[in-house]
Amino acid sequence: MLSVKQELLAALAGELEKLSPGSAGRAAFESPKVAAHGDFACTAAMQLAKPLKLNPRALGEQLKAALEATPAFARWVDAIEIAGPGFLNIRLKAAAKQEIVREVLAAGDRFGEQPGNGRRVLVEFVSANPTGPLHVGHGRQAALGDAICNLFATQGWSVHREFYYNDAGVQIDTLTKSTQLRAKGFKPGDACWPTDPENPASKAFYNGDYIQDIANDFLAKKTVKADDREFTANGDVEDYDNIRQFAVAYLRNEQDKDLQAFNLHFDEYYLESSLYTSGRVEATVKRLIEKGHTYEQDGALWLKSTDYGDDKDRVMRKKDGTYTYFVPDVAYHIAKWERGFAKVVNIQGTDHHGTIARVRAGLQAADVGIPQGYPDYVLHTMVRVVKGGKEVKIGKRAGSYVTLRDLIEWTSKDAVRFFLLSRKPDTEYTFDVDLAVAQNNDNPVYYVQYAHARIQSVLRAWAEAGGGDAASLKDVDLSALEGPQAQALMLQLAKYPEMLTAAAEGEAPHDVTFYLRDLAASYHSYYDAERILVDDEAVKRARLALVAATAQVLHNGLKVLGVDAPVRM
């Protein structure tokens, strides 16, 4: 049906060009708001009526007659109807819809994907500092980032997954002090443990049980290995640097376990410290000064970020000589640009909203050829977790929040991914643990996966009866697929490629979850309406081809989300 649509669009473009030279680019089909009105809608007559000084309905009649005379419309279109002031509602022949089954089965795992476009994109996500386990917010970011990467890959992009983290600074210092106190035998609540809420340094102390785990392994002189580092503790509670390096390596290892449980892998771990040791931060500051975009005031160095749309100028270097956190961010994004990534997407929490304007201002002020609006940002809200009807705020490892691994252990990797992707990123979301483990149609991931497993059960029964395999269905006669549920299912299959393209362009993986739920609903309706394994061999094989194509698209869509497509449930 994709090829059919292209034929029809080409015919439409040709007739529009005849009506009004230069109008071929207006050739487009929309989906009617009411399914009963047809399969495609065309508004070209209304768009051209004013410049041509013609009545739109009369122009619609003229366009209708011209289209009906084209070979493509004669072959694939059953009827064209004029509606309202000049809408063209187009009804396809059953044979046109049946073509999608052949296209899906021929393309298989590649259905919906575009060829390589030679372009590279870097997606930075999770980027949690190594100061504790990954929490549910990181989980939402992990699901978003990985699915967005997969969407870009379907559109022919070469995708680079990157994890950026701060391996120095105040938070790492606090982690080290917390671990050192635990290693010395102290714990939260002891007289020496900082508890004064008015003291900013004390508020950052980490009280979770995982700090004791780090201290115990440090005293045991263990070796920990993460994707990007390996370190052996010496057990000396006075060796501050050794404790620091061990604690960072330990928590990077813990984060790796979280990511592995989520079936997520990164191409690169980028250290903030490298921006300082490589001289990138100093070089960036020097360039901004030389370009005349900074000034000194009150002992601090300021960036004239208001020149680039920020609501106020920003401090770059504080009175004590240290840099504010957006300065290394600017240096980091210059590095991304220089590494050849003309497109960059950052997945971050909504609490980072304020950094967007200042980072972009710094990049423009640096004047290194980076376009305005670089990088892209996808901001997400945090996640509430509800279990047994009550909100859960404390996990067994972190102490103060629910970890990603908690959520996976309570439900499953598939449920966590699908649920966290089922809303727009900036929409508040409540993760219902009980719903995520329910085996009923109210559970969206179960509903979609069950549709796939149900089809596989049918195909398995047919194969075990000596029928053959899905590969043998590619060229069967599909003329028996004329029922309304079958045609509705085929139309739904045909929407998949355009949905993927739009979801990638909008960096919107929630569109995939919506589509899969609609496809599963169409399949379940079809299954309830028509028995598949009937006695008539021609009808049976046609119906098997349709459901095999449906299973393929369900599989492909779930793969984009990082969710398994089970063959049994």
VEXDREN-2710 file (C-alpha; in Angstrom, 1 decimal):
% VEXDREN-2710
k/r/px/py/pz
1/MET/0.0/0.0/0.0
2/LEU/3.0/2.3/0.5
3/SER/3.8/1.9/-3.2
4/VAL/0.1/2.4/-4.0
5/LYS/0.1/5.7/-2.1
6/GLN/3.2/6.9/-3.9
7/GLU/1.5/6.1/-7.3
8/LEU/-1.6/8.0/-6.3
9/LEU/0.4/11.0/-5.0
10/ALA/2.4/11.1/-8.2
11/ALA/-0.9/11.1/-10.2
12/LEU/-2.3/13.8/-7.9
13/ALA/0.8/15.9/-8.3
14/GLY/0.6/15.6/-12.1
15/GLU/-3.0/16.8/-12.2
16/LEU/-2.4/19.7/-9.8
17/GLU/0.5/20.8/-12.0
18/LYS/-1.8/20.9/-15.0
19/LEU/-4.4/22.9/-13.1
20/SER/-1.9/25.4/-11.7
21/PRO/1.8/25.2/-12.8
22/GLY/4.0/25.0/-9.7
23/SER/1.4/23.4/-7.6
24/ALA/2.6/19.8/-7.7
25/GLY/4.2/20.3/-4.3
26/ARG/0.7/20.6/-2.8
27/ALA/0.1/16.9/-3.5
28/ALA/-0.7/15.3/-0.1
29/PHE/-3.2/13.0/1.5
30/GLU/-4.6/13.3/5.0
31/SER/-6.4/10.7/7.1
32/PRO/-10.1/11.5/7.3
33/LYS/-11.2/12.5/10.8
34/VAL/-14.1/10.0/10.4
35/ALA/-13.1/6.6/9.1
36/ALA/-16.4/6.1/7.4
37/HIS/-15.6/9.0/5.1
38/GLY/-12.9/7.2/3.3
39/ASP/-9.3/6.1/3.4
40/PHE/-7.6/9.3/2.2
41/ALA/-8.7/12.9/2.1
42/CYS/-7.3/15.7/-0.2
43/THR/-7.8/19.4/0.4
44/ALA/-5.9/20.6/-2.7
45/ALA/-9.0/22.0/-4.3
46/MET/-9.7/24.4/-1.4
47/GLN/-6.0/25.5/-1.3
48/LEU/-6.0/26.3/-5.1
49/ALA/-9.5/27.8/-5.4
50/LYS/-8.5/31.3/-4.2
51/PRO/-5.4/31.8/-6.3
52/LEU/-7.2/30.4/-9.3
53/LYS/-10.3/32.5/-8.5
54/LEU/-12.6/29.4/-8.8
55/ASN/-15.3/28.0/-6.6
56/PRO/-13.6/25.3/-4.4
57/ARG/-16.4/22.8/-4.8
58/ALA/-16.4/23.3/-8.6
59/LEU/-12.6/22.9/-8.7
60/GLY/-13.0/19.8/-6.6
61/GLU/-15.3/18.3/-9.2
62/GLN/-12.8/19.2/-11.9
63/LEU/-10.0/17.6/-10.0
64/LYS/-12.1/14.5/-9.2
65/ALA/-12.8/13.9/-12.9
66/ALA/-9.2/14.4/-13.8
67/LEU/-7.9/12.0/-11.2
68/GLU/-10.5/9.3/-12.1
69/ALA/-9.1/9.3/-15.6
70/THR/-5.5/8.5/-14.5
71/PRO/-4.3/4.9/-14.6
72/ALA/-3.2/4.9/-11.0
73/PHE/-6.6/6.1/-9.7
74/ALA/-8.4/3.7/-12.1
75/ARG/-6.4/0.8/-10.8
76/TRP/-6.4/1.4/-7.0
77/VAL/-9.4/3.7/-6.1
78/ASP/-12.9/2.5/-5.7
79/ALA/-14.6/5.9/-5.4
80/ILE/-13.9/9.7/-5.0
81/GLU/-16.5/11.7/-3.2
82/ILE/-16.9/15.5/-2.9
83/ALA/-17.6/16.7/0.6
84/GLY/-18.3/20.1/2.1
85/PRO/-16.7/23.0/0.3
86/GLY/-14.4/20.9/-1.8
87/PHE/-12.9/18.0/0.2
88/LEU/-12.0/14.9/-1.8
89/ASN/-12.7/11.7/0.1
90/ILE/-10.9/8.8/-1.5
91/ARG/-12.0/5.2/-1.0
92/LEU/-9.4/2.6/-1.9
93/LYS/-10.1/-0.8/-3.5
94/ALA/-9.5/-3.8/-1.3
95/ALA/-6.6/-4.8/-3.5
96/ALA/-4.8/-1.5/-2.8
97/LYS/-5.0/-2.1/1.0
98/GLN/-3.9/-5.7/0.5
99/GLU/-0.6/-4.6/-1.0
100/ILE/0.7/-3.6/2.5
101/VAL/0.7/-7.2/3.6
102/ARG/3.2/-8.1/0.8
103/GLU/5.3/-5.0/1.6
104/VAL/5.6/-5.9/5.3
105/LEU/6.4/-9.6/4.7
106/ALA/9.0/-8.7/2.0
107/ALA/10.8/-6.1/4.2
108/GLY/10.6/-8.0/7.5
109/ASP/12.6/-6.5/10.3
110/ARG/13.4/-3.6/8.0
111/PHE/9.8/-2.6/7.3
112/GLY/9.3/1.1/8.1
113/GLU/13.1/1.9/8.1
114/GLN/14.8/4.3/5.7
115/PRO/18.2/3.7/4.1
116/GLY/21.3/5.3/5.6
117/ASN/21.4/9.1/5.1
118/GLY/25.1/9.6/5.9
119/ARG/24.3/11.8/8.9
120/ARG/25.5/11.4/12.5
121/VAL/23.6/12.3/15.7
122/LEU/24.8/12.2/19.3
123/VAL/22.2/11.6/22.0
124/GLU/23.3/12.3/25.5
125/PHE/21.1/10.8/28.2
126/VAL/21.0/9.4/31.8
127/SER/24.3/11.3/32.6
128/ALA/23.9/10.6/36.3
129/ASN/26.8/11.6/38.6
130/PRO/28.4/8.6/40.3
131/THR/27.0/9.5/43.7
132/GLY/24.2/6.9/44.1
133/PRO/22.1/4.3/42.4
134/LEU/20.0/5.3/39.3
135/HIS/16.5/6.5/40.4
136/VAL/13.2/6.2/38.6
137/GLY/13.8/9.6/36.9
138/HIS/17.0/8.3/35.4
139/GLY/14.9/5.3/34.3
140/ARG/12.6/7.6/32.4
141/GLN/15.6/9.3/30.8
142/ALA/17.1/6.0/29.9
143/ALA/13.9/4.8/28.2
144/LEU/13.5/8.1/26.4
145/GLY/17.1/8.3/25.2
146/ASP/17.4/4.7/24.0
147/ALA/14.1/4.9/22.1
148/ILE/15.0/8.2/20.5
149/CYS/18.3/6.7/19.4
150/ASN/16.4/3.7/17.9
151/LEU/14.0/6.1/16.1
152/PHE/16.9/8.0/14.6
153/ALA/18.4/4.7/13.5
154/THR/15.2/3.7/11.7
155/GLN/15.5/6.9/9.7
156/GLY/19.0/6.2/8.5
157/TRP/21.0/8.1/11.1
158/SER/24.3/6.9/12.5
159/VAL/23.6/7.1/16.2
160/HIS/26.1/7.7/19.1
161/ARG/24.9/7.1/22.6
162/GLU/26.8/9.1/25.2
163/PHE/26.8/9.2/29.1
164/TYR/28.3/12.3/30.6
165/TYR/29.1/12.5/34.3
166/ASN/30.8/14.7/36.9
167/ASP/33.7/12.7/38.4
168/ALA/34.9/15.7/40.5
169/GLY/33.5/18.6/42.4
170/VAL/31.3/19.1/45.5
171/GLN/29.1/16.0/45.1
172/ILE/32.0/13.7/44.7
173/ASP/33.6/15.3/47.7
174/THR/30.5/14.7/49.7
175/LEU/30.3/11.1/48.6
176/THR/33.9/10.6/49.7
177/LYS/33.3/12.1/53.1
178/SER/30.1/10.1/53.6
179/THR/32.0/6.8/52.7
180/GLN/34.9/7.7/54.9
181/LEU/32.7/8.3/57.9
182/ARG/30.9/4.9/57.3
183/ALA/34.3/3.2/56.9
184/LYS/35.3/4.6/60.3
185/GLY/32.3/3.1/61.9
186/PHE/29.9/6.0/62.0
187/LYS/26.4/6.2/60.6
188/PRO/23.6/8.8/60.1
189/GLY/22.3/9.9/63.5
190/ASP/25.7/9.7/65.2
191/ALA/26.9/12.9/66.8
192/CYS/29.7/13.4/64.2
193/TRP/27.3/12.9/61.3
194/PRO/26.3/16.3/59.7
195/THR/22.6/16.8/60.2
196/ASP/22.2/20.6/60.3
197/PRO/19.7/21.5/57.6
198/GLU/21.0/25.1/57.6
199/ASN/24.4/23.9/56.6
200/PRO/24.6/23.4/52.8
201/ALA/27.4/20.9/53.1
202/SER/25.5/18.7/55.5
203/LYS/22.4/18.6/53.4
204/ALA/24.3/16.8/50.7
205/PHE/25.6/14.0/52.9
206/TYR/24.4/10.6/51.6
207/ASN/22.5/8.5/54.1
208/GLY/21.4/5.5/52.1
209/ASP/22.5/2.0/53.0
210/TYR/24.5/1.8/49.8
211/ILE/27.1/4.0/51.4
212/GLN/27.7/1.4/54.0
213/ASP/28.1/-1.2/51.2
214/ILE/30.8/0.9/49.6
215/ALA/32.6/1.3/52.9
216/ASN/32.5/-2.4/53.6
217/ASP/34.0/-3.3/50.3
218/PHE/36.6/-0.5/50.6
219/LEU/37.7/-2.0/54.0
220/ALA/37.8/-5.5/52.3
221/LYS/40.2/-4.0/49.7
222/LYS/38.0/-5.2/46.9
223/THR/38.4/-4.5/43.2
224/VAL/35.5/-3.0/41.3
225/LYS/35.2/-2.7/37.5
226/ALA/32.9/-0.5/35.5
227/ASP/32.6/0.0/31.8
228/ASP/35.0/2.9/31.9
229/ARG/37.2/2.2/34.9
230/GLU/38.7/-0.4/37.3
231/PHE/40.0/0.3/40.8
232/THR/41.3/-1.6/43.9
233/ALA/40.8/-0.2/47.4
234/ASN/43.7/-0.1/49.8
235/GLY/41.5/-0.2/52.9
236/ASP/43.1/2.9/54.5
237/VAL/40.4/5.0/56.0
238/GLU/42.7/8.0/56.0
239/ASP/43.5/7.8/52.3
240/TYR/40.9/10.3/51.0
241/ASP/41.9/10.0/47.4
242/ASN/41.8/6.2/47.4
243/ILE/38.3/6.3/49.0
244/ARG/37.2/8.8/46.4
245/GLN/38.4/6.7/43.4
246/PHE/37.0/3.5/44.9
247/ALA/33.6/5.1/45.6
248/VAL/33.3/6.5/42.1
249/ALA/34.3/3.2/40.5
250/TYR/31.9/1.3/42.8
251/LEU/28.9/3.4/41.9
252/ARG/29.8/3.4/38.2
253/ASN/29.7/-0.4/38.5
254/GLU/26.3/-0.2/40.3
255/GLN/25.0/2.1/37.5
256/ASP/26.3/-0.4/34.9
257/LYS/24.2/-3.1/36.6
258/ASP/21.1/-0.9/36.5
259/LEU/21.7/-0.2/32.8
260/GLN/22.4/-3.9/32.0
261/ALA/19.1/-4.8/33.8
262/PHE/17.5/-2.3/31.4
263/ASN/19.4/-3.8/28.4
264/LEU/21.0/-0.4/27.7
265/HIS/24.5/0.2/26.4
266/PHE/26.5/3.3/25.7
267/ASP/29.1/4.0/23.1
268/GLU/31.0/6.4/25.3
269/TYR/31.3/7.7/28.8
270/TYR/32.5/11.3/28.8
271/LEU/34.1/12.7/32.0
272/GLU/33.6/16.3/33.0
273/SER/37.1/16.2/34.5
274/SER/38.5/15.6/31.0
275/LEU/37.2/19.1/30.0
276/TYR/39.6/20.6/32.6
277/THR/42.6/18.3/32.2
278/SER/42.5/18.7/28.4
279/GLY/42.4/22.5/28.7
280/ARG/39.0/22.7/27.0
281/VAL/37.4/24.8/29.7
282/GLU/40.2/27.3/29.9
283/ALA/40.3/27.5/26.1
284/THR/36.5/28.2/25.9
285/VAL/36.7/30.9/28.6
286/LYS/39.7/32.5/26.8
287/ARG/37.8/32.5/23.5
288/LEU/34.7/34.1/25.0
289/ILE/36.9/36.8/26.5
290/GLU/38.8/37.4/23.3
291/LYS/35.5/37.7/21.4
292/GLY/34.4/40.5/23.7
293/HIS/31.4/38.7/25.2
294/THR/32.4/38.9/28.8
295/TYR/33.0/41.5/31.5
296/GLU/34.3/41.7/35.1
297/GLN/32.0/42.8/37.9
298/ASP/32.1/42.3/41.6
299/GLY/35.1/40.2/41.3
300/ALA/33.4/37.7/39.0
301/LEU/33.6/37.0/35.3
302/TRP/30.3/37.4/33.5
303/LEU/29.0/36.2/30.1
304/LYS/26.9/38.7/28.1
305/SER/24.3/36.1/27.6
306/THR/21.5/38.6/27.2
307/ASP/23.0/39.4/23.8
308/TYR/21.8/36.0/22.8
309/GLY/18.3/35.9/24.2
310/ASP/18.9/35.0/27.9
311/ASP/16.9/36.8/30.5
312/LYS/20.0/38.0/32.3
313/ASP/23.8/37.8/32.1
314/ARG/25.4/34.8/33.8
315/VAL/28.4/34.4/36.0
316/MET/31.1/32.3/34.5
317/ARG/33.8/32.5/37.0
318/LYS/33.0/33.1/40.7
319/LYS/34.9/35.3/43.1
320/ASP/36.8/32.2/44.4
321/GLY/38.1/31.4/40.9
322/THR/35.9/28.3/40.3
323/TYR/33.6/28.1/37.3
324/THR/29.8/27.9/37.4
325/TYR/28.4/24.6/36.0
326/PHE/27.3/25.9/32.6
327/VAL/30.9/26.8/31.6
328/PRO/32.0/23.2/31.2
329/ASP/28.7/22.5/29.5
330/VAL/29.6/25.1/26.8
331/ALA/33.1/23.5/26.5
332/TYR/31.5/20.0/26.2
333/HIS/29.2/21.1/23.4
334/ILE/31.9/22.7/21.5
335/ALA/33.7/19.3/21.8
336/LYS/30.6/17.6/20.5
337/TRP/30.5/19.9/17.5
338/GLU/34.2/19.5/16.8
339/ARG/33.8/15.7/17.0
340/GLY/31.5/16.0/13.9
341/PHE/28.1/15.9/15.5
342/ALA/26.1/18.5/13.7
343/LYS/23.0/17.2/15.4
344/VAL/22.9/16.7/19.2
345/VAL/20.0/15.8/21.5
346/ASN/20.2/16.1/25.2
347/ILE/17.7/14.2/27.4
348/GLN/17.4/15.9/30.7
349/GLY/15.0/16.6/33.6
350/THR/12.8/19.7/33.5
351/ASP/15.0/21.1/36.3
352/HIS/17.6/21.8/33.6
353/HIS/15.3/24.1/31.7
354/GLY/17.2/27.2/32.9
355/THR/20.5/26.0/31.5
356/ILE/19.3/25.8/27.9
357/ALA/19.4/29.6/27.2
358/ARG/22.8/30.1/28.8
359/VAL/24.5/27.1/27.1
360/ARG/23.1/28.1/23.7
361/ALA/24.2/31.7/24.4
362/GLY/27.7/30.5/25.3
363/LEU/27.9/28.5/22.1
364/GLN/26.9/31.4/19.9
365/ALA/29.2/33.8/21.7
366/ALA/32.1/31.3/21.1
367/ASP/31.6/31.8/17.4
368/VAL/32.8/28.5/16.2
369/GLY/30.2/27.9/13.5
370/ILE/27.6/26.2/15.7
371/PRO/24.0/27.1/14.4
372/GLN/21.4/28.7/16.6
373/GLY/19.2/26.3/18.5
374/TYR/22.1/23.8/19.0
375/PRO/21.7/21.4/20.8
376/ASP/18.2/20.0/20.9
377/TYR/16.7/19.3/24.3
378/VAL/14.1/16.8/25.4
379/LEU/13.0/17.6/29.0
380/HIS/11.1/15.1/31.1
381/THR/9.3/15.4/34.4
382/MET/10.0/13.1/37.4
383/VAL/7.9/10.0/38.0
384/ARG/5.7/9.1/41.0
385/VAL/5.6/5.4/41.9
386/VAL/2.4/3.9/43.3
387/LYS/2.2/0.4/44.8
388/GLY/-0.8/-1.0/46.6
389/GLY/-2.6/2.3/46.0
390/LYS/0.0/4.3/47.9
391/GLU/2.9/6.3/46.7
392/VAL/6.3/4.7/47.3
393/LYS/9.1/7.2/48.0
394/ILE/11.8/5.0/49.6
395/GLY/13.7/2.2/48.0
396/LYS/15.6/-0.6/49.7
397/ARG/19.0/0.5/48.4
398/ALA/19.0/4.2/48.0
399/GLY/17.1/5.0/51.2
400/SER/15.4/8.2/50.0
401/TYR/14.1/7.3/46.6
402/VAL/13.0/4.3/44.4
403/THR/15.8/3.1/42.2
404/LEU/15.5/1.9/38.7
405/ARG/16.4/-1.6/39.7
406/ASP/13.7/-1.6/42.3
407/LEU/11.2/-0.9/39.7
408/ILE/12.5/-3.5/37.3
409/GLU/12.6/-6.1/40.1
410/TRP/9.0/-5.3/41.1
411/THR/7.7/-5.5/37.5
412/SER/9.9/-6.2/34.5
413/LYS/12.3/-4.4/32.1
414/ASP/9.6/-4.4/29.4
415/ALA/6.9/-2.9/31.6
416/VAL/9.3/-0.2/32.9
417/ARG/10.3/0.8/29.4
418/PHE/6.8/0.8/27.9
419/PHE/5.2/2.6/30.8
420/LEU/7.8/5.3/31.0
421/LEU/7.5/5.9/27.3
422/SER/3.7/6.0/27.2
423/ARG/3.3/9.7/27.9
424/LYS/4.9/12.8/26.5
425/PRO/8.2/13.4/28.3
426/ASP/7.1/16.7/29.8
427/THR/3.9/15.2/31.2
428/GLU/3.7/14.2/34.8
429/TYR/3.5/10.4/35.1
430/THR/2.5/8.0/37.9
431/PHE/3.9/4.5/37.5
432/ASP/1.4/2.0/38.9
433/VAL/3.3/-1.1/39.9
434/ASP/0.2/-3.2/40.3
435/LEU/-1.0/-2.3/36.8
436/ALA/2.4/-3.1/35.4
437/VAL/2.2/-6.7/36.6
438/ALA/-1.5/-7.2/35.8
439/GLN/-2.2/-9.7/33.0
440/ASN/-5.2/-8.0/31.5
441/ASN/-6.1/-5.5/28.8
442/ASP/-5.8/-2.6/31.2
443/ASN/-2.0/-3.2/31.2
444/PRO/-0.8/-1.6/27.9
445/VAL/2.4/-3.5/27.5
446/TYR/0.6/-6.8/28.3
447/TYR/-2.1/-5.9/25.7
448/VAL/0.4/-5.3/23.0
449/GLN/2.7/-8.2/23.8
450/TYR/-0.3/-10.5/24.1
451/ALA/-1.4/-9.6/20.5
452/HIS/2.1/-10.6/19.2
453/ALA/2.1/-13.9/21.3
454/ARG/-1.5/-14.6/20.1
455/ILE/-0.5/-14.4/16.5
456/GLN/2.6/-16.5/17.1
457/SER/0.4/-19.2/18.6
458/VAL/-1.8/-19.2/15.5
459/LEU/1.2/-19.5/13.2
460/ARG/2.7/-22.2/15.4
461/ALA/-0.5/-24.2/15.3
462/TRP/-0.6/-23.9/11.5
463/ALA/3.1/-24.9/11.1
464/GLU/2.6/-27.9/13.5
465/ALA/-0.3/-29.1/11.3
466/GLY/2.1/-29.1/8.3
467/GLY/1.1/-25.8/6.9
468/GLY/4.5/-24.2/6.5
469/ASP/6.2/-21.0/7.9
470/ALA/5.6/-17.3/7.6
471/ALA/8.2/-17.0/4.8
472/SER/5.9/-19.1/2.6
473/LEU/3.1/-16.5/2.9
474/LYS/4.9/-13.7/1.0
475/ASP/3.2/-14.3/-2.3
476/VAL/-0.2/-15.7/-1.4
477/ASP/-3.4/-14.6/-3.0
478/LEU/-4.8/-11.9/-0.7
479/SER/-8.1/-11.3/-2.4
480/ALA/-10.0/-12.9/0.4
481/LEU/-9.1/-10.0/2.8
482/GLU/-12.2/-8.0/2.1
483/GLY/-14.0/-7.8/5.5
484/PRO/-14.1/-4.5/7.3
485/GLN/-11.9/-5.6/10.2
486/ALA/-9.3/-7.0/7.8
487/GLN/-9.3/-3.7/5.8
488/ALA/-9.1/-1.6/9.0
489/LEU/-6.1/-3.7/10.2
490/MET/-4.3/-3.3/6.8
491/LEU/-4.8/0.5/6.9
492/GLN/-3.3/0.5/10.4
493/LEU/-0.3/-1.5/9.2
494/ALA/0.2/1.1/6.4
495/LYS/0.5/3.9/9.0
496/TYR/3.6/2.5/10.6
497/PRO/6.4/4.0/8.4
498/GLU/5.0/7.5/8.4
499/MET/4.4/7.3/12.2
500/LEU/8.1/6.3/12.6
501/THR/9.3/9.2/10.6
502/ALA/7.1/11.7/12.4
503/ALA/8.1/10.2/15.8
504/ALA/11.8/10.5/14.9
505/GLU/11.4/14.1/13.7
506/GLY/9.5/15.0/16.8
507/GLU/11.8/13.0/19.1
508/ALA/8.5/11.5/20.4
509/PRO/8.7/7.8/21.2
510/HIS/5.4/8.0/23.0
511/ASP/3.9/8.1/19.5
512/VAL/5.2/4.5/19.0
513/THR/3.4/3.3/22.2
514/PHE/0.1/4.9/21.0
515/TYR/0.5/3.3/17.6
516/LEU/1.2/-0.1/19.0
517/ARG/-1.8/0.0/21.2
518/ASP/-4.0/1.0/18.3
519/LEU/-2.5/-1.8/16.1
520/ALA/-3.0/-4.4/18.9
521/ALA/-6.7/-3.2/19.2
522/SER/-7.2/-3.6/15.4
523/TYR/-5.7/-7.1/15.6
524/HIS/-7.8/-8.2/18.5
525/SER/-10.9/-6.9/16.7
526/TYR/-10.0/-8.8/13.6
527/TYR/-9.3/-12.0/15.5
528/ASP/-12.7/-11.8/17.2
529/ALA/-14.4/-11.2/13.8
530/GLU/-12.8/-13.8/11.6
531/ARG/-11.5/-17.2/12.3
532/ILE/-8.0/-17.7/10.8
533/LEU/-7.4/-21.4/10.6
534/VAL/-10.5/-22.2/8.4
535/ASP/-10.9/-25.1/6.0
536/ASP/-10.7/-23.1/2.8
537/GLU/-7.0/-23.1/2.0
538/ALA/-6.9/-19.9/0.0
539/VAL/-8.8/-17.9/2.7
540/LYS/-6.7/-19.4/5.5
541/ARG/-3.4/-18.5/3.8
542/ALA/-4.6/-15.0/3.1
543/ARG/-5.6/-14.5/6.7
544/LEU/-2.4/-16.0/8.0
545/ALA/-0.4/-13.6/5.8
546/LEU/-2.3/-10.7/7.3
547/VAL/-1.6/-11.7/10.9
548/ALA/2.0/-12.6/10.1
549/ALA/2.4/-9.1/8.8
550/THR/0.8/-7.7/11.9
551/ALA/3.1/-9.7/14.1
552/GLN/6.1/-8.3/12.2
553/VAL/5.0/-4.7/12.7
554/LEU/4.3/-5.3/16.4
555/HIS/7.8/-6.8/16.7
556/ASN/9.4/-3.9/14.8
557/GLY/7.6/-1.3/16.9
558/LEU/8.4/-3.0/20.2
559/LYS/12.1/-3.2/19.2
560/VAL/12.2/0.6/18.8
561/LEU/11.0/0.9/22.4
562/GLY/13.5/-1.7/23.6
563/VAL/10.7/-4.1/24.6
564/ASP/10.6/-7.8/23.8
565/ALA/8.0/-9.3/21.5
566/PRO/7.3/-12.7/23.2
567/VAL/6.1/-15.7/21.2
568/ARG/4.4/-17.2/24.2
569/MET/2.7/-15.7/27.3
END
